[in-house]
Amino acid sequence: MVRIEGGVFLMGSDAHYPEEAPAHKVRVDGFWIDTHPVTNAQFRDFVEATGHVTDAQRSADPAQYPGAIPELLAPSSVVFVKTRGPVNLSDPYQWWTYLRGADWMHPRGPGSSLQGLWKHPVVHVSFADAQAYAAWAGKQLPTEAEWEYAARGGLDGAAYVWGEEYMPGGKPMANTWQGEFPWQNLAEDGYEWTSPVGSFPPNGYGLYDMAGNVWEWTLDWYQEHAKIEHPCCTLANPRGGAADSSFDPRQPDVRIARKVMKGGSHLCAPNYCRRYRPAARMAQPVDTSTSHLGFRCVYRGDAPPRG
């Protein structure tokens, strides 16, 4: 872990997606943060020590999903499937599918494995799974403000965790999508899926993969920045506001609260999702795991636990 000293920084952005606005000053206390996302090897150690079964490995409760197709309630997780050609980018179901048998041990579905992926970020973990790992490790999940403050690496207000240019000198600085999403991935950065942690340069605080590779869970309930009651005092309420405001208004019958995820992933592309930036944020239902979402931990005491 790396120690991040507390301070005030400019959180959010007025220059990109609406949910990032308004940019506003936030104060955070000092904390420790993992240098990279939790890997498959680390999550394996947790599972072996505790017997934890992830949400993707359990059948869903029908009462929570009125009208759901029964097969979607079987143990499954959301997996990206590249399309054969250009599609309507307003319909994410063109490239996302609930795949039965997809879980952290089978990241691309049945028949896949973690062979050669032990140093890659663990994926297909729900918010509860991430919380359980953090508790076992004697740590916590970061608030959105802590995560963004650490991601900026001291470059307050910069567009990217490394500066203002997306690919300085034509060099990929993170594992993102090059080409036309969701059908043409040129893999100019060397990776079509996730990459081993630490494959790209660290930010100014020595942290890896704070942009791209996988999205990461945070503690905060999702709210629009403009509706957060006390944006200057995020740490005063580590849960970041009321859960009542975090439900998906497009699915009023499904009362699954949403948390903020940060950092973008290997699927973020200039033609579709320019969210490989520290200010970027998206809402994620707490029960939903995907093939491009992981997490890292923080510790708010004087000295982090060993291991």
Helices and strands as residue ranges (DSSP letters): E 2-4, E 7-11, G 18-20, E 24-28, E 31-33, H 40-50, G 55-57, G 62-64, G 70-73, E 76-80, G 92-94, E 96-100, H 127-136, H 144-152, G 168-170, E 215-221, G 225-227, G 231-236, G 243-246, E 258-262, E 281-285, E 293-294, E 298-299
